[in-house]
């Protein structure tokens, strides 16, 4: 029974995007484990408050992530 945890900054992804993450990560695990384990494959999305996640000594904010998304 796998538990997959996704950590992201709060308000970066929409409800629809989070649902897509859950569906696709579950499918990836089923592709590895087999269909019989779909019902016991757990995926959680844990949202961290903006500014409470640091990379390279710098706090990362929701707006900074949105800027990165726009640059792609």
Order of alpha helices (4+ residues) and beta strands (2+ residues): beta-alpha-beta-beta-beta-alpha
